[in-house]
């Protein structure tokens, strides 16, 4: 095992260990590797983000109440004689909680330096999945009965998730759901359509509502998987386009070798 592989293995086992990442950055700098700058800047951004205990508690309370109301809503749909006033009050409260969660998520959102975007866009996506720390979007609390809203951020981040056997999949012990690292916007849209929590790579320049398909998809009959996947790839940012093209090229070479 090379020295770098040993660093990456250790980071994968302890993804929230910033000190370890900084030691790795020092080693990279000794090798003249530009990834050192990315690691130091990413750790700096992570450490400068302040989510107060009050914000964390408020987030947990709001998301738990919202999940409970969504569960009630699902059960009510199965009862034809449910009280209409009760339903209207529940809907009003759901909308209020969603609004408050959206506002709280905006307060917690990090400010990502342009330089960090530039560096991430140039590096190997498998390496980024191991060492990066993007935010978790579409908090998975209560996803058994409703799909997450992707303007909701989790109070935790990718580095706080538990590693699995797949570099691009981690597990949230709080929600008991998997979280998916997406190195391009098409994959992020596909996961979001399935209600998965995601962490979008820092190299992607984000836009408002970029996880929504615009215009919305309308199909006559049952669309093929390829048709749906191609629709996710519309209006992509340049980094996503380049990464998808590189993936397709690599898959083509692999197919020819077989």
Steps between C-alpha positions, in 0.01 A plus 500: 500500500645837401521786748218688328272198503566468873392863550182447298415180686541678833285795386229266376494337844495842673338740252445775759867505611617841376843464664566187295403681179742782581785251557412347163505852349853554636609173340340597167678835507834320547419308182415822316136387467240779454241296691662636817345841439156348459523307827616798704236730355225242548595445866506877551147535359377209714650644818370851434143380461314553825180309563399605850351253750180706481482465121572127523228448760252712306574307181447166672173613659359646178599203284364249755165680521481525121571127461227419755247720317588340169439158656159618622425637154578163341275320749218752448493429127391147585203626706221638276315671788796693646413847627551770234577774758757268653657443159511872426668573832753226439577637153543851642742370763696296242543809282611702802757238601633471144541877482685511831723209403585667169596821681709313755676306223596828333655620824705179528614493137872544450666762286726305266800696364530513122849354529363187668254453210784540251725248674229238549401517133851387401548199729408133483143446618586185697764692695251781562241253631748387766642834619227759427235637731200636307170572671223239517193609306149366541524397864382139527306529826165335445560390140302184560180697431606808302773612269752752628498859379837588351511852634525335843858452616598248764669636811775246428723471192662229286799467736260425787351199321615142560708342223368194314664261257433752221704824497201690360244373749494576872249425773325742735459334839245761607260441211610143423515596132776488241640825362637517145803701383422648156785624283266638234158662496335227291569239767386745767169550318452127460556438872281794597216363286518184710491695827861422593711730713801622303834678533586691181870532424649843566620529140143548376398866472154499651197697383165555664265201458762316292380163626162560335452412137409800290273468317333220701494155345180393326484162335231317308496142620779340702839655410812288473777532758725650233240766415471599865879508548546717193246748638711536816792606280331811360628847594807371682792710620833461310664294778216247500510479121877437499478233768216317326690510170812360670293224661340408168842491332643276774200266476546481123867402536411241763236352268748473214754321718242238589 
